[in-house]
Amino acid sequence: ATALIVTDTFEDSEAASSSSASSTPSLALEAWCEIHLADVDVTMCLWDHKKTTTWAHDMISKEHNWEHLHDIEWEGANAEGMGAVALQAFVHEELGGWANTFG
């Protein structure tokens, strides 16, 4: 089994769009998972890309596969909405969209 942990964050700075940027919260989450999931037979996949809010808004307004996020509140403290946008970003960037996830 594989546990996918998506820790995407959206910032207003274009410098945030670098996927190689390290993040202390992500490192802390990875360490927590290694400690607490050590006895569980699971492979951990930590996906931590930095994207801008401008990028996310652009994707939501232009991409057909993102249209379900058009009316969702995701900025600020809305963890559920942010999670939905982060998961969509993962599926878009790594899998080429939802259509490619079902075989």
C-alpha positions in Angstrom: 0.0 0.0 0.0 1.1 3.6 -0.6 0.1 6.6 1.4 0.2 9.8 -0.7 0.8 12.9 1.4 0.3 16.1 -0.6 1.7 19.1 1.1 1.4 21.7 -1.7 1.3 25.3 -0.5 0.2 28.2 -2.5 1.9 31.6 -2.1 1.7 34.9 -3.9 5.3 35.0 -4.8 6.6 33.7 -8.1 9.7 32.4 -6.3 7.3 29.9 -4.6 6.7 28.1 -7.9 10.0 26.3 -7.7 9.4 22.7 -7.0 12.8 22.2 -5.5 12.3 24.6 -2.6 12.6 22.8 0.7 10.0 23.3 3.4 10.4 22.9 7.1 6.8 21.9 7.7 7.2 19.2 5.0 10.3 17.9 6.6 8.5 17.8 10.0 5.6 15.9 8.4 8.0 13.4 6.8 9.7 12.8 10.1 6.4 12.4 11.9 5.3 9.8 9.3 8.5 7.9 9.5 8.1 7.6 13.3 4.3 6.9 13.5 4.0 4.7 10.4 7.1 2.7 11.0 5.1 -0.4 12.0 2.6 -0.1 9.1 3.4 -1.8 5.8 3.0 1.3 3.7 5.2 3.2 1.3 5.1 6.9 1.8 5.0 9.4 -1.1 5.5 13.0 0.0 4.7 15.5 -2.8 5.7 19.0 -1.8 5.5 21.4 -4.7 5.4 25.1 -4.3 2.9 26.9 -6.5 1.5 30.4 -6.6 -2.1 31.4 -6.0 -1.9 33.1 -9.4 -1.0 29.7 -11.0 -3.9 28.0 -9.1 -6.4 30.6 -10.2 -5.2 30.4 -13.8 -5.6 26.6 -13.8 -9.1 26.8 -12.2 -10.2 29.4 -14.8 -8.6 27.7 -17.9 -8.4 24.0 -17.4 -11.5 21.8 -17.9 -10.4 19.3 -15.3 -10.2 22.0 -12.7 -13.7 23.4 -13.2 -15.1 21.6 -10.1 -12.9 23.9 -8.0 -14.3 27.1 -9.5 -16.7 27.9 -6.6 -14.7 26.3 -3.8 -13.2 28.5 -1.0 -9.6 27.5 -0.8 -7.6 30.5 0.2 -6.8 31.4 3.7 -7.6 29.0 6.5 -9.9 26.7 4.6 -8.0 23.4 4.9 -10.6 21.3 3.1 -10.6 23.6 0.1 -6.8 23.9 0.1 -6.6 20.1 0.2 -8.8 19.8 -2.9 -6.7 22.3 -4.9 -3.5 20.6 -3.7 -4.8 17.2 -4.7 -5.9 18.5 -8.1 -2.4 20.1 -8.6 -0.8 16.7 -7.8 -3.0 14.8 -10.3 -2.4 17.5 -13.0 1.4 17.7 -12.5 2.2 14.1 -11.9 -0.5 12.1 -13.6 -1.6 14.3 -16.4 -5.1 14.6 -15.1 -7.9 12.4 -13.6 -8.5 10.5 -16.9 -5.0 9.0 -16.6 -5.7 7.7 -13.0 -8.1 5.0 -14.1 -6.8 2.1 -16.1 
